[in-house]
Amino acid sequence: DYWKVGVRAFGLGSSLYKPGDDAKLIGERAVRSVAAYDALQD
């Protein structure tokens, strides 16, 4: 588990945006990514 060993930075570029994606889809992915990151801190 990356979090347990001290990793605190993650590259998200291609998981958030792919050519042709609309802003709504990108926003939904971003919200899910932030929620997943926040859950690691609990």
PDB file of N, CA, C and O in Angstrom:
ATOM      1  N   ASP A   1       0.845  -1.188   0.000  1.00  0.00           N
ATOM      2  CA  ASP A   1       0.000   0.000   0.000  1.00  0.00           C
ATOM      3  C   ASP A   1       0.886   1.245   0.000  1.00  0.00           C
ATOM      4  O   ASP A   1       1.659   1.476   0.929  1.00  0.00           O
ATOM      5  N   TYR A   2       0.758   2.025  -1.043  1.00  0.00           N
ATOM      6  CA  TYR A   2       1.603   3.211  -1.191  1.00  0.00           C
ATOM      7  C   TYR A   2       1.462   4.190  -0.035  1.00  0.00           C
ATOM      8  O   TYR A   2       2.459   4.742   0.431  1.00  0.00           O
ATOM      9  N   TRP A   3       0.251   4.411   0.430  1.00  0.00           N
ATOM     10  CA  TRP A   3       0.015   5.389   1.492  1.00  0.00           C
ATOM     11  C   TRP A   3       0.771   4.996   2.759  1.00  0.00           C
ATOM     12  O   TRP A   3       1.352   5.850   3.428  1.00  0.00           O
ATOM     13  N   LYS A   4       0.762   3.713   3.086  1.00  0.00           N
ATOM     14  CA  LYS A   4       1.403   3.241   4.320  1.00  0.00           C
ATOM     15  C   LYS A   4       2.914   3.436   4.312  1.00  0.00           C
ATOM     16  O   LYS A   4       3.529   3.542   5.374  1.00  0.00           O
ATOM     17  N   VAL A   5       3.519   3.484   3.129  1.00  0.00           N
ATOM     18  CA  VAL A   5       4.968   3.676   3.065  1.00  0.00           C
ATOM     19  C   VAL A   5       5.372   5.127   2.831  1.00  0.00           C
ATOM     20  O   VAL A   5       6.550   5.421   2.631  1.00  0.00           O
ATOM     21  N   GLY A   6       4.392   6.040   2.856  1.00  0.00           N
ATOM     22  CA  GLY A   6       4.711   7.459   2.812  1.00  0.00           C
ATOM     23  C   GLY A   6       4.494   8.183   1.496  1.00  0.00           C
ATOM     24  O   GLY A   6       4.787   9.375   1.401  1.00  0.00           O
ATOM     25  N   VAL A   7       3.993   7.502   0.484  1.00  0.00           N
ATOM     26  CA  VAL A   7       3.739   8.174  -0.793  1.00  0.00           C
ATOM     27  C   VAL A   7       2.563   9.125  -0.624  1.00  0.00           C
ATOM     28  O   VAL A   7       1.506   8.729  -0.132  1.00  0.00           O
ATOM     29  N   ARG A   8       2.743  10.384  -1.031  1.00  0.00           N
ATOM     30  CA  ARG A   8       1.691  11.399  -0.884  1.00  0.00           C
ATOM     31  C   ARG A   8       1.405  12.152  -2.180  1.00  0.00           C
ATOM     32  O   ARG A   8       0.593  13.076  -2.184  1.00  0.00           O
ATOM     33  N   ALA A   9       2.046  11.781  -3.261  1.00  0.00           N
ATOM     34  CA  ALA A   9       1.822  12.442  -4.550  1.00  0.00           C
ATOM     35  C   ALA A   9       1.512  11.385  -5.605  1.00  0.00           C
ATOM     36  O   ALA A   9       2.147  10.332  -5.651  1.00  0.00           O
ATOM     37  N   PHE A  10       0.550  11.674  -6.430  1.00  0.00           N
ATOM     38  CA  PHE A  10       0.117  10.728  -7.443  1.00  0.00           C
ATOM     39  C   PHE A  10      -0.094  11.467  -8.758  1.00  0.00           C
ATOM     40  O   PHE A  10      -0.623  12.578  -8.761  1.00  0.00           O
ATOM     41  N   GLY A  11       0.308  10.876  -9.863  1.00  0.00           N
ATOM     42  CA  GLY A  11       0.059  11.444 -11.185  1.00  0.00           C
ATOM     43  C   GLY A  11      -1.311  10.998 -11.680  1.00  0.00           C
ATOM     44  O   GLY A  11      -1.600   9.802 -11.727  1.00  0.00           O
ATOM     45  N   LEU A  12      -2.141  11.945 -12.044  1.00  0.00           N
ATOM     46  CA  LEU A  12      -3.521  11.621 -12.414  1.00  0.00           C
ATOM     47  C   LEU A  12      -3.876  11.967 -13.850  1.00  0.00           C
ATOM     48  O   LEU A  12      -4.995  11.689 -14.280  1.00  0.00           O
ATOM     49  N   GLY A  13      -2.973  12.558 -14.598  1.00  0.00           N
ATOM     50  CA  GLY A  13      -3.283  13.095 -15.918  1.00  0.00           C
ATOM     51  C   GLY A  13      -4.184  12.242 -16.782  1.00  0.00           C
ATOM     52  O   GLY A  13      -5.310  12.642 -17.081  1.00  0.00           O
ATOM     53  N   SER A  14      -3.714  11.073 -17.190  1.00  0.00           N
ATOM     54  CA  SER A  14      -4.493  10.260 -18.127  1.00  0.00           C
ATOM     55  C   SER A  14      -5.693   9.592 -17.476  1.00  0.00           C
ATOM     56  O   SER A  14      -6.592   9.127 -18.177  1.00  0.00           O
ATOM     57  N   SER A  15      -5.725   9.535 -16.153  1.00  0.00           N
ATOM     58  CA  SER A  15      -6.918   8.973 -15.506  1.00  0.00           C
ATOM     59  C   SER A  15      -8.040  10.006 -15.436  1.00  0.00           C
ATOM     60  O   SER A  15      -9.202   9.649 -15.246  1.00  0.00           O
ATOM     61  N   LEU A  16      -7.695  11.285 -15.589  1.00  0.00           N
ATOM     62  CA  LEU A  16      -8.712  12.340 -15.575  1.00  0.00           C
ATOM     63  C   LEU A  16      -9.174  12.733 -16.971  1.00  0.00           C
ATOM     64  O   LEU A  16     -10.361  12.978 -17.190  1.00  0.00           O
ATOM     65  N   TYR A  17      -8.247  12.793 -17.908  1.00  0.00           N
ATOM     66  CA  TYR A  17      -8.580  13.320 -19.240  1.00  0.00           C
ATOM     67  C   TYR A  17      -8.097  12.402 -20.347  1.00  0.00           C
ATOM     68  O   TYR A  17      -6.960  11.931 -20.347  1.00  0.00           O
ATOM     69  N   LYS A  18      -8.985  12.166 -21.277  1.00  0.00           N
ATOM     70  CA  LYS A  18      -8.637  11.489 -22.516  1.00  0.00           C
ATOM     71  C   LYS A  18      -9.205  12.333 -23.653  1.00  0.00           C
ATOM     72  O   LYS A  18     -10.284  12.907 -23.504  1.00  0.00           O
ATOM     73  N   PRO A  19      -8.510  12.420 -24.780  1.00  0.00           N
ATOM     74  CA  PRO A  19      -8.997  13.242 -25.891  1.00  0.00           C
ATOM     75  C   PRO A  19     -10.461  12.934 -26.227  1.00  0.00           C
ATOM     76  O   PRO A  19     -10.857  11.778 -26.371  1.00  0.00           O
ATOM     77  N   GLY A  20     -11.231  13.987 -26.343  1.00  0.00           N
ATOM     78  CA  GLY A  20     -12.645  13.845 -26.670  1.00  0.00           C
ATOM     79  C   GLY A  20     -13.570  13.857 -25.470  1.00  0.00           C
ATOM     80  O   GLY A  20     -14.786  13.963 -25.634  1.00  0.00           O
ATOM     81  N   ASP A  21     -13.020  13.749 -24.256  1.00  0.00           N
ATOM     82  CA  ASP A  21     -13.856  13.782 -23.051  1.00  0.00           C
ATOM     83  C   ASP A  21     -14.452  15.165 -22.866  1.00  0.00           C
ATOM     84  O   ASP A  21     -13.814  16.173 -23.167  1.00  0.00           O
ATOM     85  N   ASP A  22     -15.678  15.205 -22.368  1.00  0.00           N
ATOM     86  CA  ASP A  22     -16.275  16.509 -22.090  1.00  0.00           C
ATOM     87  C   ASP A  22     -15.993  16.917 -20.645  1.00  0.00           C
ATOM     88  O   ASP A  22     -15.583  16.099 -19.822  1.00  0.00           O
ATOM     89  N   ALA A  23     -16.219  18.180 -20.359  1.00  0.00           N
ATOM     90  CA  ALA A  23     -15.889  18.739 -19.045  1.00  0.00           C
ATOM     91  C   ALA A  23     -16.642  18.045 -17.920  1.00  0.00           C
ATOM     92  O   ALA A  23     -16.091  17.868 -16.834  1.00  0.00           O
ATOM     93  N   LYS A  24     -17.879  17.652 -18.152  1.00  0.00           N
ATOM     94  CA  LYS A  24     -18.662  16.986 -17.105  1.00  0.00           C
ATOM     95  C   LYS A  24     -18.005  15.671 -16.695  1.00  0.00           C
ATOM     96  O   LYS A  24     -17.873  15.392 -15.503  1.00  0.00           O
ATOM     97  N   LEU A  25     -17.597  14.872 -17.658  1.00  0.00           N
ATOM     98  CA  LEU A  25     -16.954  13.595 -17.367  1.00  0.00           C
ATOM     99  C   LEU A  25     -15.632  13.802 -16.632  1.00  0.00           C
ATOM    100  O   LEU A  25     -15.332  13.088 -15.675  1.00  0.00           O
ATOM    101  N   ILE A  26     -14.851  14.770 -17.075  1.00  0.00           N
ATOM    102  CA  ILE A  26     -13.580  15.067 -16.413  1.00  0.00           C
ATOM    103  C   ILE A  26     -13.828  15.501 -14.973  1.00  0.00           C
ATOM    104  O   ILE A  26     -13.110  15.083 -14.065  1.00  0.00           O
ATOM    105  N   GLY A  27     -14.834  16.332 -14.762  1.00  0.00           N
ATOM    106  CA  GLY A  27     -15.180  16.773 -13.411  1.00  0.00           C
ATOM    107  C   GLY A  27     -15.594  15.622 -12.520  1.00  0.00           C
ATOM    108  O   GLY A  27     -15.213  15.575 -11.350  1.00  0.00           O
ATOM    109  N   GLU A  28     -16.371  14.690 -13.056  1.00  0.00           N
ATOM    110  CA  GLU A  28     -16.798  13.525 -12.275  1.00  0.00           C
ATOM    111  C   GLU A  28     -15.600  12.672 -11.872  1.00  0.00           C
ATOM    112  O   GLU A  28     -15.516  12.200 -10.738  1.00  0.00           O
ATOM    113  N   ARG A  29     -14.686  12.482 -12.798  1.00  0.00           N
ATOM    114  CA  ARG A  29     -13.470  11.723 -12.480  1.00  0.00           C
ATOM    115  C   ARG A  29     -12.644  12.435 -11.416  1.00  0.00           C
ATOM    116  O   ARG A  29     -12.097  11.795 -10.518  1.00  0.00           O
ATOM    117  N   ALA A  30     -12.555  13.746 -11.518  1.00  0.00           N
ATOM    118  CA  ALA A  30     -11.785  14.515 -10.544  1.00  0.00           C
ATOM    119  C   ALA A  30     -12.390  14.396  -9.151  1.00  0.00           C
ATOM    120  O   ALA A  30     -11.668  14.222  -8.169  1.00  0.00           O
ATOM    121  N   VAL A  31     -13.703  14.488  -9.064  1.00  0.00           N
ATOM    122  CA  VAL A  31     -14.381  14.362  -7.767  1.00  0.00           C
ATOM    123  C   VAL A  31     -14.110  12.985  -7.163  1.00  0.00           C
ATOM    124  O   VAL A  31     -13.828  12.874  -5.970  1.00  0.00           O
ATOM    125  N   ARG A  32     -14.193  11.941  -7.981  1.00  0.00           N
ATOM    126  CA  ARG A  32     -13.925  10.582  -7.473  1.00  0.00           C
ATOM    127  C   ARG A  32     -12.470  10.435  -7.031  1.00  0.00           C
ATOM    128  O   ARG A  32     -12.190   9.783  -6.024  1.00  0.00           O
ATOM    129  N   SER A  33     -11.553  11.031  -7.771  1.00  0.00           N
ATOM    130  CA  SER A  33     -10.137  10.946  -7.412  1.00  0.00           C
ATOM    131  C   SER A  33      -9.856  11.636  -6.083  1.00  0.00           C
ATOM    132  O   SER A  33      -9.130  11.101  -5.244  1.00  0.00           O
ATOM    133  N   VAL A  34     -10.424  12.812  -5.891  1.00  0.00           N
ATOM    134  CA  VAL A  34     -10.236  13.539  -4.631  1.00  0.00           C
ATOM    135  C   VAL A  34     -10.854  12.754  -3.475  1.00  0.00           C
ATOM    136  O   VAL A  34     -10.259  12.677  -2.400  1.00  0.00           O
ATOM    137  N   ALA A  35     -12.020  12.179  -3.675  1.00  0.00           N
ATOM    138  CA  ALA A  35     -12.668  11.390  -2.617  1.00  0.00           C
ATOM    139  C   ALA A  35     -11.814  10.175  -2.251  1.00  0.00           C
ATOM    140  O   ALA A  35     -11.683   9.845  -1.072  1.00  0.00           O
ATOM    141  N   ALA A  36     -11.239   9.516  -3.241  1.00  0.00           N
ATOM    142  CA  ALA A  36     -10.385   8.358  -2.972  1.00  0.00           C
ATOM    143  C   ALA A  36      -9.138   8.774  -2.203  1.00  0.00           C
ATOM    144  O   ALA A  36      -8.722   8.084  -1.271  1.00  0.00           O
ATOM    145  N   TYR A  37      -8.540   9.897  -2.588  1.00  0.00           N
ATOM    146  CA  TYR A  37      -7.361  10.398  -1.876  1.00  0.00           C
ATOM    147  C   TYR A  37      -7.720  10.755  -0.435  1.00  0.00           C
ATOM    148  O   TYR A  37      -6.997  10.396   0.494  1.00  0.00           O
ATOM    149  N   ASP A  38      -8.826  11.455  -0.253  1.00  0.00           N
ATOM    150  CA  ASP A  38      -9.248  11.839   1.095  1.00  0.00           C
ATOM    151  C   ASP A  38      -9.509  10.616   1.965  1.00  0.00           C
ATOM    152  O   ASP A  38      -9.213  10.634   3.160  1.00  0.00           O
ATOM    153  N   ALA A  39     -10.059   9.556   1.382  1.00  0.00           N
ATOM    154  CA  ALA A  39     -10.348   8.337   2.143  1.00  0.00           C
ATOM    155  C   ALA A  39      -9.071   7.672   2.652  1.00  0.00           C
ATOM    156  O   ALA A  39      -9.100   6.988   3.675  1.00  0.00           O
ATOM    157  N   LEU A  40      -7.963   7.861   1.959  1.00  0.00           N
ATOM    158  CA  LEU A  40      -6.694   7.288   2.405  1.00  0.00           C
ATOM    159  C   LEU A  40      -6.237   7.899   3.722  1.00  0.00           C
ATOM    160  O   LEU A  40      -5.541   7.250   4.503  1.00  0.00           O
ATOM    161  N   GLN A  41      -6.618   9.118   3.966  1.00  0.00           N
ATOM    162  CA  GLN A  41      -6.158   9.833   5.151  1.00  0.00           C
ATOM    163  C   GLN A  41      -6.943   9.468   6.402  1.00  0.00           C
ATOM    164  O   GLN A  41      -6.548   9.832   7.509  1.00  0.00           O
ATOM    165  N   ASP A  42      -8.039   8.759   6.239  1.00  0.00           N
ATOM    166  CA  ASP A  42      -8.880   8.394   7.398  1.00  0.00           C
ATOM    167  C   ASP A  42      -8.301   7.239   8.176  1.00  0.00           C
ATOM    168  O   ASP A  42      -8.884   6.813   9.174  1.00  0.00           O
TER     169      ASP A  42
END
